[in-house]
Amino acid sequence: MSRVLVVSTTFPQYEGDPRGEFILRHWQQAARRGVHVRVLAPRTAWCRDDGLQAASGLEIVRFDYAPARWSTLTGNFGILENIRDRPWRAALVWPLWRGLAAALRRELDRGDVERVVAHMLLPGGWIVAEQCSRRGLPFELFGHGTDVDVLLALPRPLRRRFAAHVAAAATIRFPSAEKRARFERACPGSLAPTRLVVEPMVHCVPDPQPSPARVRDPARPSILYLGRLIPQKGVDDLFAAVASALPAARLDIAGDGPHRRRLERHARRLGLQPRFHGFVHAEAKHALLGAADVVCVPSREVAGLSEGAPLVVREAFAYGVPVVATAVGGIPELSGGGRLELVAAGDLAALGQALVRVLAEHDDGAASSPRRRHAM
């Protein structure tokens, strides 16, 4: 049996936690193929010993980097957003780095690992590359989005150090060709192009569930946003576009983040009454996708941070739901799986018009017809 050590600072903290769920699903598939998977992840203030390990089928090893109540740098909204939410958390970056490095050394010293895989180029990718290259142990890295952007924003000397560490990597996987191209420009010659792989992890999209038949109301279409509530997701742009073009629409906002309260106030100022669901999982997510007439992904680039390949686009396609999105990051590369209408980021009029146009496509002959979506 092949034995793999997976290192990630993003991983579910309890059973049903949607944060890092795509990483969990990825390695559950590997475990079903007979791979023994051990996951090394930080213990956070939100971790619960509620059966996640037994339910996941993986071996999960948690490491500590601070007292439990202060372990709030990872988990919740993600490292960057957790720091923005509470700036004092920046003081936990070095303890996290040291804690992960020490925990990785302990796991490698056991001598029972054949391959190491790091999710997120920072901090895990750097630490894994440094230790595995020194030991001559095979390793590969996954970049996902913000972690790639942060790496590419580092000063050139630090990027060169990273490139030197990862030179021995079997592969570095990116969510989009756009992220890979930016990495190649910022870290030239770090790996041969054949070892820089684009893998948007579409296989991590859960199978859709049948949704109850319903009669669509063209006068009050259902618009769904599914994702974190952070600046680069552009939810405020969605609100402005809907207030102008589709004020009667039903808006469902599934996800959470440090900007939730600000967005709630913004919606009220615009006269909107979106339903904020918080983080959703499993049945709740299936129900929202099954009821949506359109999914909107209004992302934008903020301070060099942009989208990788958001899984919500593939999830919408799996349910037969059209997507209106901005042409940011790797989103345009996802056009092959379903109806995807792209507009320029920040163009609120175009975003509203695209929503109206896509919804109108479903009105012809369908205004009073029940619609049921089945697993594909």
C-alpha positions in Angstrom: 0.0 0.0 0.0 1.3 3.4 -1.0 1.7 5.8 1.9 1.3 9.5 1.4 1.7 12.4 3.9 -0.5 15.4 3.0 0.4 18.7 4.5 -2.2 21.5 4.6 -3.0 24.5 6.7 -6.5 24.4 5.2 -8.5 21.3 6.2 -11.9 20.6 7.8 -11.9 21.2 11.5 -14.9 19.0 12.3 -17.3 16.8 10.4 -19.3 18.8 8.0 -16.9 21.8 8.0 -16.8 23.2 4.4 -13.4 24.8 4.8 -10.9 22.8 3.0 -13.6 20.2 2.1 -12.3 20.0 -1.5 -8.9 18.8 -0.2 -10.6 16.2 2.0 -12.6 14.9 -1.0 -9.5 14.7 -3.1 -7.7 12.5 -0.7 -10.7 10.4 0.2 -10.7 9.4 -3.5 -7.1 8.4 -3.2 -7.9 6.4 -0.1 -10.6 4.5 -1.9 -8.0 3.5 -4.5 -5.9 1.9 -1.7 -3.6 4.7 -0.8 -2.9 5.2 3.0 -3.3 8.9 3.5 -2.0 10.7 6.6 -3.0 14.4 6.9 -0.9 16.9 8.9 -2.9 20.0 9.7 -3.0 22.6 12.4 -5.2 22.4 15.5 -7.4 25.5 15.6 -9.7 27.1 18.1 -12.6 25.7 16.1 -11.5 22.0 15.9 -13.8 19.5 17.4 -13.2 15.8 18.1 -16.5 14.8 16.6 -15.7 11.8 14.5 -14.1 13.5 11.5 -11.3 11.0 11.3 -13.5 8.0 11.4 -15.9 9.5 8.9 -13.2 10.6 6.5 -11.3 7.3 6.2 -8.0 9.2 6.6 -5.4 9.4 9.3 -5.5 13.0 10.6 -2.6 14.3 12.7 -3.0 17.8 14.3 -0.2 19.9 15.5 -0.3 22.8 17.9 1.3 26.2 17.2 -0.3 28.2 20.1 -2.6 27.7 23.1 -5.9 26.4 21.8 -7.9 29.6 22.4 -5.3 31.6 20.5 -5.0 29.2 17.5 -7.0 31.4 15.2 -4.6 32.1 12.4 -5.8 29.2 10.3 -9.3 27.9 9.8 -12.4 30.2 9.8 -11.9 32.6 6.9 -8.3 31.7 5.8 -5.0 33.1 7.0 -5.0 36.5 5.2 -8.7 37.2 6.1 -8.2 36.1 9.7 -5.3 38.6 10.0 -7.5 41.4 8.4 -10.3 40.5 10.8 -7.9 40.6 13.8 -4.5 42.2 13.0 -2.9 40.8 16.1 -3.1 37.4 14.5 -0.1 38.4 12.3 2.0 37.6 15.4 1.0 33.9 15.0 2.6 33.6 11.5 6.1 32.6 12.8 4.7 30.2 15.5 2.6 28.5 12.8 5.7 28.3 10.6 7.8 26.8 13.4 5.1 24.5 14.5 4.5 23.1 11.1 8.2 22.6 10.4 8.7 20.8 13.7 5.6 18.6 13.2 6.7 17.7 9.7 10.2 16.7 11.0 8.5 14.4 13.5 6.4 12.8 10.8 9.3 12.3 8.4 11.5 10.9 11.2 9.0 8.0 11.5 10.3 6.8 8.2 7.1 5.3 6.9 6.2 7.9 4.3 6.9 7.3 0.6 5.7 10.7 -0.8 4.7 14.1 0.6 2.1 16.4 -0.9 1.6 20.0 0.3 -1.5 22.0 -0.4 -0.9 25.7 -0.5 2.5 26.9 -1.6 2.8 29.0 1.5 3.5 28.1 4.2 3.3 24.4 3.7 4.8 24.2 0.2 7.9 26.0 1.2 8.4 23.9 4.4 7.8 20.6 2.6 10.1 21.5 -0.3 12.9 22.6 2.1 12.7 19.4 4.3 12.0 16.8 1.6 14.7 18.1 -0.8 17.2 17.9 2.0 16.1 14.2 2.7 15.8 13.2 -0.9 12.1 12.3 -0.4 9.7 12.7 -3.3 7.3 15.6 -3.0 4.7 17.6 -4.9 2.9 20.8 -4.3 -0.6 22.2 -5.0 -1.1 25.9 -5.4 -4.7 26.9 -5.1 -5.3 30.7 -5.4 -4.4 33.3 -2.7 -1.3 31.3 -1.7 0.1 31.6 -5.3 -0.7 35.3 -5.3 1.1 35.9 -2.0 4.1 33.9 -3.1 4.4 35.9 -6.3 4.2 39.2 -4.3 7.3 38.3 -2.2 10.5 40.2 -2.9 12.7 38.6 -5.6 15.3 37.2 -3.2 12.6 35.2 -1.4 11.1 34.0 -4.6 14.6 32.8 -5.7 14.9 30.9 -2.4 11.6 29.3 -2.9 12.5 28.3 -6.5 15.7 26.7 -5.2 13.8 24.7 -2.7 11.1 23.4 -5.1 13.6 22.5 -7.9 13.4 18.9 -6.8 9.6 18.7 -6.8 8.0 16.0 -8.9 5.2 18.5 -9.9 3.7 21.8 -8.9 0.0 21.8 -9.7 -2.0 25.0 -10.3 -5.7 25.7 -10.5 -5.5 27.5 -13.8 -3.1 28.2 -16.7 -3.3 31.9 -15.6 -1.7 31.1 -12.2 0.9 28.8 -13.8 1.9 31.5 -16.3 2.3 34.1 -13.5 4.4 31.6 -11.5 6.7 30.9 -14.5 7.2 34.7 -15.0 7.9 35.3 -11.3 10.1 32.1 -10.6 11.7 31.5 -14.0 13.6 28.2 -14.4 12.4 26.7 -11.1 11.0 23.6 -12.8 10.8 22.3 -16.3 7.4 23.3 -17.9 6.3 19.6 -18.0 6.4 19.6 -14.2 4.2 22.7 -13.9 0.7 21.1 -14.2 -2.7 22.7 -14.4 -5.2 20.7 -12.4 -8.4 22.6 -11.3 -9.5 19.7 -9.1 -12.8 19.3 -10.9 -13.0 15.8 -9.6 -13.6 17.2 -6.1 -17.0 18.5 -7.1 -19.6 16.4 -5.2 -22.2 14.5 -7.2 -25.4 16.6 -7.6 -28.5 15.4 -5.7 -32.0 15.3 -7.2 -33.9 18.4 -6.2 -37.7 18.7 -5.8 -39.7 19.8 -8.8 -40.6 23.5 -8.6 -42.3 26.1 -10.6 -40.0 28.9 -11.6 -41.3 32.4 -11.1 -39.8 34.7 -13.8 -41.0 37.8 -11.9 -38.8 36.8 -8.9 -35.8 34.8 -10.2 -33.4 33.1 -7.8 -29.8 34.3 -7.8 -27.2 32.4 -5.8 -23.8 33.5 -4.6 -21.7 30.7 -3.0 -18.3 31.6 -1.5 -16.4 33.6 1.1 -17.4 37.1 2.0 -14.2 38.9 1.3 -13.3 41.9 -0.8 -12.0 40.1 -3.9 -15.2 38.1 -4.2 -17.1 41.3 -5.3 -20.4 40.6 -3.5 -21.0 44.3 -3.1 -20.8 44.6 -6.9 -23.4 41.8 -7.2 -25.7 43.8 -4.9 -25.3 47.0 -6.9 -26.0 45.2 -10.2 -29.1 43.4 -8.8 -30.5 46.6 -7.2 -30.3 48.3 -10.6 -31.3 45.6 -13.0 -33.3 43.0 -11.0 -34.5 44.6 -7.7 -37.3 41.9 -7.3 -34.9 39.0 -7.6 -34.4 36.6 -4.7 -30.8 36.7 -3.5 -29.2 33.8 -1.6 -25.8 34.4 -0.1 -24.1 31.2 1.0 -20.8 31.6 2.8 -19.2 33.7 5.5 -16.4 36.1 6.0 -15.2 39.2 7.9 -17.2 41.4 5.5 -20.6 39.9 6.2 -21.8 42.7 8.5 -20.6 45.3 6.1 -22.4 43.6 3.2 -25.6 43.3 5.2 -25.6 47.0 5.8 -24.8 47.7 2.1 -27.7 45.5 1.0 -30.1 47.4 3.3 -28.9 50.7 1.9 -29.7 49.5 -1.6 -33.2 48.3 -0.6 -32.3 44.6 -1.0 -33.2 41.8 1.4 -30.7 38.9 0.6 -30.8 35.8 2.7 -27.5 35.2 4.3 -27.1 31.5 5.0 -23.5 31.4 6.4 -21.3 28.5 5.5 -23.4 25.7 4.0 -22.6 22.0 3.5 -24.1 18.9 2.0 -27.9 19.0 2.0 -28.1 22.8 2.5 -25.7 23.4 -0.5 -27.6 20.9 -2.6 -30.9 22.6 -1.9 -29.6 26.0 -2.8 -28.0 24.9 -6.0 -31.1 22.9 -6.9 -33.3 26.0 -6.4 -31.1 28.6 -8.2 -31.9 30.0 -11.6 -28.4 31.4 -11.9 -25.2 31.4 -10.0 -23.2 34.6 -9.9 -19.4 34.8 -9.4 -18.6 38.5 -9.4 -14.9 38.3 -8.4 -12.4 41.0 -8.9 -8.7 41.5 -8.3 -7.8 43.2 -5.1 -4.2 44.1 -4.1 -2.9 41.4 -6.4 -5.2 38.7 -5.1 -7.5 37.0 -7.7 -9.4 33.8 -8.4 -7.9 30.5 -9.2 -10.6 28.1 -10.5 -13.5 28.5 -8.2 -15.2 25.1 -7.7 -18.6 26.8 -7.5 -18.6 27.2 -11.2 -18.3 23.4 -11.7 -20.8 22.8 -9.0 -23.4 25.0 -10.8 -22.7 23.2 -14.1 -23.3 19.9 -12.4 -26.7 21.1 -11.5 -27.4 22.5 -14.9 -27.4 26.1 -13.5 -26.0 28.8 -15.7 -23.2 31.0 -14.3 -22.6 34.7 -14.7 -19.1 35.6 -13.7 -16.3 38.1 -14.2 -13.4 37.4 -16.5 -10.9 37.2 -13.6 -8.0 34.8 -12.9 -8.8 31.3 -14.1 -12.6 31.7 -14.4 -12.5 32.0 -18.3 -10.8 28.6 -18.4 -13.9 26.9 -16.9 -16.2 27.6 -19.9 -16.3 24.0 -21.2 -18.7 22.5 -18.7 -21.9 24.6 -19.0 -23.4 28.0 -19.7 -20.9 30.6 -18.6 -21.5 34.3 -19.3 -18.4 36.5 -18.7 -18.3 40.2 -18.1 -15.5 42.6 -17.1 -14.8 42.9 -13.4 -16.2 46.1 -11.9 -18.6 46.7 -14.8 -21.8 46.8 -12.8 -24.1 47.6 -15.8 -22.7 44.7 -17.8 -23.1 42.4 -14.8 -26.7 43.3 -14.4 -27.4 43.0 -18.1 -25.8 39.6 -18.2 -27.9 38.4 -15.3 -31.1 39.6 -17.1 -30.0 38.0 -20.4 -29.2 34.6 -18.9 -32.4 34.5 -16.9 -34.4 35.5 -20.0 -33.0 32.5 -21.8 -34.9 30.3 -19.3 -38.2 32.2 -19.6 -39.1 31.1 -23.1 -41.6 28.3 -22.7 -40.5 27.6 -19.1 -42.2 30.2 -17.1 -44.8 27.8 -15.7 -43.0 24.5 -16.2 -41.8 22.4 -13.3 -38.1 22.0 -13.3 -36.2 19.1 -11.8 -32.5 18.6 -11.9 -31.1 15.1 -11.5 -27.7 13.7 -10.8 -25.6 13.7 -13.9 
